[in-house]
Amino acid sequence: MREPRRHDPPTDGLNIVPFASMAGGWLGPLLMFWLYLWGPLRPYAYPRGDLLPGAWFAVVVSACIALWWILPRAYFEIREFERTGRIYRALGVLVFRRFAPHGDLANRWERRANPDFRVIGGRRAAAAFVLRTEQSERGHLVLLALGFVSAVYAWHIGWHGWAMYLSVGNVLVNVYPILLQRYTRSRLRGILPRGRSTHGAAAA
């Protein structure tokens, strides 16, 4: 068994819990919602009939997925009101960070076996980490959009319970991770070279 190296990411332990919660608590039900709409897997207690949206919905889904590519670079820049991180702390981002994958509790668990472990170990690592936060934010924005249109459609057809569940899950699984990525970039401004944007430093 190899010795853990400094800056290795946490690979086990508490990271399993948030990933499993995300998959089982929101992604799974989101898929099940569409399978119920499809028909063959719909429980007998549900209303019969064709509830799937028309072909126009494919355009909506394509637009949601396209967010991965069409977001302008300027979107990822940290705005003036974000730079202190105060707004994110007020929204409870630090509480969310404790339980998130690779968050405070998971990193603390990793340091029990590897006391030298640090997520970010200097400016070069900080620049690379900025890119990771941007990629994560892109992915959660796509899921956020897909979850939003699913919840809207559920409400439209009268499945109000599904609409509320998918909406609440969307906040926990996608909105808060997006806020966390932006909060992290706001804090990394103190590590990256002065006078350069976080995106520019990351791309250097």
N, C-alpha and C positions, 0 to 999 in steps of 0.2 A: 504493500500500500504506500503510495507516494506521499511525501510530506506536503501539506498545503502550502501554496506559494502566496506571498504577499500580493494583494490586489486580485486574487482569484475571486470570482463572484460566489455568493452563497449558492449551494447546489442542492441542499436537502433541508431536512428539519422543517422549520416553520413556513418555508416558502410553499410547501405543498398545500397548506390550508387555504390561503387566499386564491391560489390558482384553481383549486377544486371548487371553491365557493363561487367563483366567477363562472366556471363552466357549468356547474350543476344548478346554480341559483338563477342564472339569467340566460346564458347562451342556449342551454338545453331547453328551457321553457320557450324561448323565442322560436327555436326550430319546431317544437311541439305545436305551438300556435299555428304555424303554417301547415303542418301536417293535418291538424284538425280541420283547417279551412279546406284543404285538398279533398277530404271526404272519407276515404277508406279507413282512416284511423280515428275518425271522429267518434267520441263516446255516444252511446245511444241516447243519453239524456239531452244531448245538444240538438238544436233545430236542424232539420234536414234541408236539403237543397244545395244549389251551387252558390258558394259564397266567395269564391276566388275572384280577385279583381281582373279587369280586362287586360289586353295587351299593353295598354298605356302604362301599366304599373312597371313593366320592364324598363321603360324609360326612366321612371323615378328611381328604381334600384340602380340603374347604370349611373345616374347622376350622383347617387350616394357613394358608390364605389369610386367614381372619378375624382372624388375629393382627395384621394391619395396622391394624384398627379397634378391637379390643377391649383392647389393652394399656392399662392405666391410666397416667395421667400420672406417678404415683409411681414407676413402673418406671424412668423415665429419670433420676430423681434419683441423684446420686452419694452412695453410702454412706460411712460413716466410714472403713472399711478401704480404700476406693478413693482417698481424697483425696490421699494422698502420691504415688500412681502407682507405688509400689514393687512392688506385686504384678504390675502389668502389665509393668514393666521386667523382672522376674524371669521372666516367661513369654515374653520375647523380642519384645514388641510393637514396640520401637524398631527391631529388625532388620527386622521385617515392614514398618514404616512407610517404610523406605528404598526399598522396591521397589513399594509400593502406588501405585495411581493418585493423582495429585496429592500424592505423597509426597516425601520428601527429595530423591531423585535427580531427579525430574521438576521440582520447584521450582528446584533448582539449575540445571537445564538452561534453564528459563525466564529466570532471572536473568542468564544469559549474554547474552541479547538485550535484556532489560529489567532493568537493575541495580536499579531502584527497586521492583521487584515485591515485594509482601508479601501473603501469604494473608490475614492479619488485620492491619488497620491502625487499631485503636482499639476502644473499648468497644462502639460500635454495630455494627461489623463482627464483633466477637466474639459478640455476642448473636445476630446473624443466622447465624453459623457454628454455633452451638449447635443451632439448628433444623435445619441441614443434617445434622449428625451424628445427630440423632434420626431424621430421615427415612431416612437411610442404614441406621441400625440396624434400623428397622422392616422395610425391604426384605430385609436379610440374615437377619433372624429368620424371615421367611416362607420364604425359600429354604432356610434351615437345617432347618426343620421338614419341608419337602417332601423334601429330601435324606435326612433321617433316616428317614422312613417308607418311602422307596424302598429304602434300604439294608436296613432290617429285612425288607421284603418279599422282596428279593433273597436274603437269608439263609434266609428261610422256605421258598422254593422250591428251595433248594439251589444257587443261583448265588453261591457264596461269593466268587469272585473279583470279581464285580460289587459285592457288598456291601462288601468291603474297599476297593475303589477309590473308590466313592461316599462312603464314610465318611472316608477320608483327604482326598479332595477337599473334602468339606464343612468340614473343619477349616481348610484353607487359604483357601477361597473365602468362607466365612461366619463361622466362629468367630473367626478373627483379625481380620477387619474389624469385627466387633462389639466385640471387646476394644479395638481401636484407637479406635473412636468414644467409648467410655466413658473411655479414657485421655485423649483430647483434651478431653473435657468436664471431667475432673478438673483439667487444667492451666489451663483457661480460668477457673476459679474465681478466680485471682489477678488477672484483668483485669476481671471483672464487678463491679458494685457490691457492697460488703460487706453481709452480712445478708440477701441475697436468693438464692434458689435459682437454679441455672443455667436451669431451665425458666422460672421467673418472669421472670428478666431477659431471656430471649430473647423472651418474649411481650410485653414492654413496648413 
